[in-house]
Amino acid sequence: MTDRSLLGRLWAYAAVADQESPAPVTPATNGDPEEAADAESVAPLVGDTPAALRARSRFNRALENFTTEALAGAVRLDPSPLLEVLAERGICPRPLPKEVEIKTQVALRIDSRRHVDAVVWLRSQDARPSQVWIEAKVHAPPSGDQLEVYRDAACADQVRDGVTRSLVWLGPEDPPEDQQKYLTTWVRWQTLADAVVRAGMALRAGAAWYWVDLVAFLKENGMTDDRTYPISAREATVLEDTRRLWLKTRAALLGVNEWGIETITEWPAATYFYTTPGRLKGELRDCLVDHGELLLRHGSMHAVYLKYGVAPYRGEASLVVRVVTNRAKDLALRSTILAALEPVLSATDWTTPGDGSVVAQATARAVNFERQEDAVGWFTDRLAELRRVDFYNLVKRL
């Protein structure tokens, strides 16, 4: 679990204020209750009932508009990542235009009830002015004859004033094949994210952080992924290191799990713990592949449960113990948990993230532990702290 992007936090607040859920419409839970925590709070968005379909439509429209405005903000700071992508497709001239203007939610001249998500004006001394109409998609397909109407509107305006207009689809996937004939080209969000990475420090001062945050926001909302090539120089060197980290973590967590079986008698071992090394190994393997973490789950059949192990935190591998809920929006439940944990929250290793599925967590830098037994001791100390406030019996009652 990593810190949410700034845009992600703004979207969460905006969505809550609008009584929409900030969780993804179709969260990939992979059987993980922590990732499914927000899914419980978006129950109205799930299913094929008329109410669920309307709720999903409103949610997608709100997220689409928010993402479009975020993109426009990035382009206003430095348009080069978007221009590079458009230039690769022959839509933007080279050298790249110096004067770029972007407007959002632009009404069609032929039908003012319809709006293009974004219109980008490109002006340069070496080429005639042109426009790029962007239809930004998040989780929704084209609506009816939307793209055909946009194509006809662009052609009509081009005949009227002679300004070339290109209609571009920007989405997590390619548009449906039967809709591609209406478009000049289509671009995936991942392609734009890759352009931001390539631009790196060449971005204008003050723009890099915004573009990087936008890329993180796109990933948080399922619009990009990490599976595209090329493999970075850093990625090419970490395979053996990852294996060693996995082996060291597995050895330490075996010790912690054995301690838990003997000590946390409130939780029957067969139900709450990994009674064979093979089960523990499989859990860690799946967690690494699916989530990029090395965490074990205990008590995940309850509304509140534990996760502990090694996970990214503030840019490096850290030992973590998390108190997690799969009812992230249940404020009364969160308050009950925090009240019970109050005696341990004063300890220096514990923090309360404040939102999301993690109610409280303790962290420590993995590099600070020279011996395996020291790491095991840190974990067991944190779990013992929870036992002193009767956390394990509380979990069974909630």
C-alpha positions in Angstrom: 0.0 0.0 0.0 1.6 3.3 -1.1 0.7 6.9 -0.2 -2.1 8.2 -2.4 -1.3 10.9 -5.0 -2.2 14.5 -4.2 -4.7 14.4 -7.1 -6.1 11.1 -5.7 -6.7 12.8 -2.3 -8.4 15.8 -4.1 -10.6 13.4 -6.0 -11.5 11.5 -2.8 -12.6 14.8 -1.2 -14.5 16.0 -4.3 -16.2 12.7 -4.7 -17.3 12.5 -1.1 -18.5 16.1 -1.2 -20.6 15.1 -4.2 -21.8 11.9 -2.4 -19.9 9.8 -4.9 -17.4 7.2 -3.7 -13.7 7.8 -4.4 -13.1 4.1 -4.9 -12.5 2.7 -8.4 -15.7 1.4 -10.0 -14.3 -2.0 -10.6 -11.5 -2.5 -8.0 -9.3 -5.5 -8.7 -9.5 -7.1 -5.3 -7.8 -10.4 -6.2 -9.4 -11.9 -3.1 -7.7 -9.4 -0.8 -10.1 -7.9 1.8 -7.9 -4.8 2.1 -8.2 -4.0 -1.6 -11.8 -4.8 -1.4 -12.4 -2.4 1.5 -13.6 0.4 -0.8 -15.7 -2.1 -2.7 -17.9 -2.6 0.3 -18.5 1.2 0.3 -19.4 1.3 -3.4 -22.1 -1.5 -3.2 -24.6 0.9 -5.0 -22.2 0.9 -7.9 -22.0 -2.9 -8.2 -24.5 -5.1 -10.2 -26.8 -4.6 -13.2 -29.8 -3.1 -11.5 -31.0 0.3 -13.0 -29.9 2.1 -9.8 -26.4 0.5 -10.0 -26.1 1.4 -13.7 -27.1 5.0 -13.0 -24.7 5.2 -10.1 -21.8 3.9 -12.2 -22.6 6.3 -15.0 -22.6 9.3 -12.6 -19.3 8.1 -11.0 -17.5 7.6 -14.3 -18.7 10.9 -15.6 -17.4 12.7 -12.5 -14.1 10.9 -12.6 -13.7 11.5 -16.3 -14.3 15.3 -15.8 -11.9 15.4 -12.9 -9.2 13.6 -14.9 -9.7 15.9 -17.9 -9.2 19.0 -15.7 -6.1 17.4 -14.1 -4.7 16.8 -17.6 -5.4 20.4 -18.6 -3.6 21.6 -15.5 -0.5 19.6 -16.5 -0.6 20.8 -20.1 -0.8 24.4 -19.0 2.3 23.9 -16.9 4.2 22.1 -19.7 2.5 20.6 -22.7 5.6 18.7 -24.0 4.6 15.2 -22.9 1.2 15.5 -24.7 2.8 17.2 -27.7 5.4 14.5 -28.1 2.7 11.8 -28.1 0.7 13.7 -30.7 3.8 14.4 -32.8 4.6 10.7 -32.9 1.2 10.2 -34.5 1.7 13.0 -37.1 -0.9 15.3 -35.5 1.5 17.9 -33.9 4.2 19.6 -36.0 7.9 19.5 -35.3 9.5 21.5 -33.8 6.8 21.4 -31.2 4.6 24.5 -31.1 5.6 27.2 -28.6 2.0 28.5 -28.1 -0.4 25.9 -26.7 -3.8 26.6 -25.3 -6.2 24.0 -23.8 -9.8 24.5 -22.9 -12.1 21.9 -21.3 -15.8 21.0 -21.7 -16.1 22.9 -25.0 -19.6 23.0 -26.5 -20.1 21.9 -30.1 -21.0 24.6 -32.5 -23.6 22.3 -34.2 -25.1 21.1 -30.9 -24.4 23.2 -27.8 -25.8 20.4 -25.6 -22.8 18.3 -26.3 -19.3 19.0 -25.1 -15.8 17.9 -26.1 -13.7 17.0 -23.1 -10.7 19.1 -24.1 -9.7 21.2 -27.1 -6.0 22.0 -27.6 -5.0 24.9 -29.9 -1.6 24.5 -31.5 0.1 27.6 -32.9 3.6 28.0 -34.2 5.5 30.1 -36.7 6.4 27.0 -38.9 2.9 25.6 -39.3 -0.7 26.7 -39.6 -2.8 26.8 -36.4 -4.6 23.6 -35.7 -6.8 22.0 -33.1 -6.8 18.7 -31.3 -10.1 17.5 -29.9 -9.6 15.1 -27.0 -12.2 12.6 -25.9 -10.9 11.5 -22.5 -12.1 8.1 -21.3 -11.8 6.5 -17.9 -13.9 3.4 -17.4 -16.8 4.1 -19.8 -17.2 3.2 -23.5 -18.3 5.8 -26.1 -21.9 6.9 -25.5 -24.2 6.2 -28.5 -23.2 8.2 -31.6 -20.9 10.4 -29.5 -17.7 10.0 -31.7 -19.6 10.2 -35.0 -21.2 13.5 -33.9 -17.8 14.9 -32.7 -16.3 13.9 -36.1 -19.1 15.6 -38.0 -18.8 18.7 -35.8 -15.0 18.9 -36.3 -15.4 18.6 -40.1 -18.1 21.3 -40.2 -15.9 23.7 -38.2 -12.9 22.9 -40.5 -14.9 23.8 -43.6 -16.1 27.0 -41.9 -12.7 28.4 -40.9 -10.1 26.2 -42.6 -8.4 25.2 -39.3 -7.4 21.5 -39.2 -9.1 19.6 -36.4 -8.0 16.1 -35.2 -10.2 13.9 -33.0 -8.2 11.9 -30.5 -9.3 9.2 -28.1 -7.4 9.1 -24.8 -8.3 6.2 -22.7 -7.0 3.1 -20.8 -7.7 0.9 -23.8 -8.1 1.3 -27.5 -11.6 2.4 -28.7 -14.0 -0.3 -30.0 -13.2 -1.3 -33.5 -16.5 0.0 -34.9 -15.8 3.4 -33.5 -12.2 3.8 -34.7 -13.3 5.1 -38.1 -14.5 8.3 -36.6 -11.2 9.1 -34.9 -8.0 10.6 -36.3 -6.0 8.5 -33.9 -6.2 7.0 -30.4 -3.7 7.1 -27.5 -3.6 5.1 -24.3 -3.1 6.8 -20.9 -0.1 4.5 -20.5 1.5 6.0 -23.6 1.2 9.5 -22.1 2.5 8.2 -18.8 5.6 6.8 -20.6 6.1 10.1 -22.3 6.2 11.8 -18.9 8.9 9.3 -17.7 11.0 9.9 -20.8 10.7 13.7 -20.4 12.0 13.5 -16.9 14.0 16.5 -15.8 13.5 18.1 -19.2 10.1 19.3 -18.0 9.7 22.9 -17.1 10.4 23.9 -13.5 7.3 23.4 -11.4 5.7 21.1 -14.0 7.5 17.8 -13.3 5.9 17.2 -9.9 2.4 17.7 -11.3 2.9 15.4 -14.3 4.4 12.7 -12.0 1.4 13.1 -9.6 -1.0 12.8 -12.6 0.7 9.6 -13.7 0.3 8.2 -10.1 -3.4 9.2 -10.1 -4.0 7.5 -13.4 -2.4 4.3 -12.0 -4.4 4.5 -8.8 -7.6 4.6 -10.8 -6.8 1.7 -13.1 -6.0 3.7 -16.2 -2.3 2.6 -16.6 -0.1 -0.2 -15.4 3.5 -1.2 -15.0 3.6 -3.9 -17.6 4.8 -1.9 -20.6 8.3 -2.0 -22.0 11.1 -0.9 -21.9 12.6 -2.5 -18.8 14.4 0.3 -16.9 18.1 0.0 -15.9 17.0 -0.2 -12.2 14.4 -3.0 -12.9 17.1 -5.0 -14.7 19.3 -5.1 -11.6 16.7 -5.9 -8.9 15.7 -9.5 -9.7 18.3 -11.2 -7.5 17.8 -8.6 -4.8 14.1 -9.2 -4.8 14.6 -13.0 -4.4 17.0 -12.4 -1.4 14.5 -9.9 0.2 11.7 -12.5 -0.3 13.8 -15.3 1.4 14.8 -13.1 4.3 11.2 -11.9 4.8 9.8 -15.4 4.6 12.3 -16.6 7.3 11.4 -13.8 9.6 7.7 -14.2 9.2 7.9 -17.9 9.8 9.2 -17.0 13.2 6.6 -14.4 13.8 3.8 -16.8 12.7 5.1 -19.5 15.1 5.2 -17.0 17.9 1.6 -16.0 17.2 0.4 -19.6 17.2 1.9 -20.1 20.7 1.1 -16.7 22.2 -2.1 -15.3 20.7 -4.3 -17.9 22.2 -7.4 -15.8 21.6 -7.1 -16.8 17.9 -7.2 -20.6 17.2 -4.2 -21.4 15.1 -6.0 -23.5 12.5 -8.3 -20.5 11.7 -6.1 -17.5 12.0 -2.5 -18.6 11.3 -0.4 -20.4 8.7 0.0 -23.9 10.1 2.4 -25.1 7.4 5.4 -23.3 5.8 3.9 -24.1 2.4 0.8 -22.0 3.0 2.8 -19.1 4.3 5.2 -19.3 1.3 2.3 -19.3 -1.1 0.6 -16.3 0.6 3.8 -14.3 0.3 4.4 -15.3 -3.3 0.9 -14.3 -4.3 1.1 -11.0 -2.4 4.4 -10.1 -4.1 3.1 -10.9 -7.6 -0.3 -9.2 -7.1 0.6 -6.2 -4.9 4.3 -5.7 -4.8 4.3 -6.4 -1.0 5.3 -9.3 1.3 2.5 -9.4 3.8 0.6 -12.0 5.7 -3.1 -11.7 6.7 -4.6 -12.9 9.9 -8.3 -12.7 10.7 -9.3 -11.4 7.3 -12.7 -13.1 7.7 -13.6 -10.3 10.2 -14.4 -6.6 9.6 -11.1 -5.8 11.2 -7.9 -7.8 10.8 -4.1 -7.8 10.7 -1.5 -7.5 8.0 2.2 -7.6 8.7 5.4 -8.1 6.8 7.5 -6.0 4.4 6.0 -3.4 2.1 7.1 -0.2 0.3 6.8 2.8 2.6 8.3 6.2 1.8 10.3 4.9 -1.1 11.9 1.8 0.6 11.2 -1.6 2.0 9.9 -1.3 5.5 8.6 -3.6 8.2 4.9 -2.9 8.7 2.1 -4.1 11.0 -1.3 -2.9 9.9 -4.7 -2.9 11.5 -7.0 -3.1 8.5 -10.8 -2.9 7.9 -12.8 -4.0 5.0 -15.4 -1.4 5.8 -13.4 1.7 5.2 -16.3 4.1 5.1 -17.8 2.9 8.4 -16.8 5.8 10.6 -18.4 4.3 13.7 -16.3 1.1 13.3 -13.1 3.2 12.7 -13.8 5.1 15.9 -14.3 2.0 17.9 -11.0 0.5 16.7 -9.1 3.8 17.4 -10.6 4.0 20.9 -9.4 0.5 21.7 -6.0 1.1 20.2 -5.4 4.5 21.9 -3.0 3.1 24.5 -0.7 1.8 21.8 -1.0 4.7 19.4 1.2 6.8 21.7 4.1 4.5 20.9 6.6 6.0 18.4 6.2 3.3 15.8 2.4 3.6 15.4 0.6 6.1 13.1 -3.0 6.6 11.9 -3.2 7.3 8.1 -6.6 8.9 8.6 -8.4 7.4 5.6 -8.6 4.3 3.5 -8.7 0.7 4.7 -5.6 1.0 7.0 -6.8 2.3 10.4 -3.4 2.2 12.2 0.0 1.0 11.3 3.5 0.6 12.8 6.5 0.9 10.5 10.3 0.6 10.7 13.0 0.8 8.1 14.0 -2.7 7.0 17.7 -1.7 6.7 17.9 -0.9 10.4 17.7 -4.5 11.4 21.1 -6.4 11.2 19.8 -9.7 12.5 16.7 -11.8 11.7 15.9 -12.2 15.3 15.8 -8.4 15.7 13.2 -8.1 13.0 11.2 -10.9 14.5 11.4 -9.2 17.8 10.1 -5.9 16.4 7.1 -7.7 14.8 6.2 -9.7 18.0 6.6 -6.5 20.1 4.0 -4.8 18.0 1.6 -7.8 18.1 2.1 -8.0 21.8 1.1 -4.4 22.1 -2.2 -5.1 20.4 -2.7 -8.1 22.7 -2.4 -5.8 25.8 -5.4 -3.8 24.7 -7.4 -7.0 24.0 -7.4 -6.3 20.2 -7.7 -10.0 19.3 -10.9 -10.5 21.2 -12.3 -7.2 19.9 -11.8 -8.4 16.4 -14.0 -11.4 17.0 -16.8 -9.2 18.5 -17.0 -6.7 15.6 
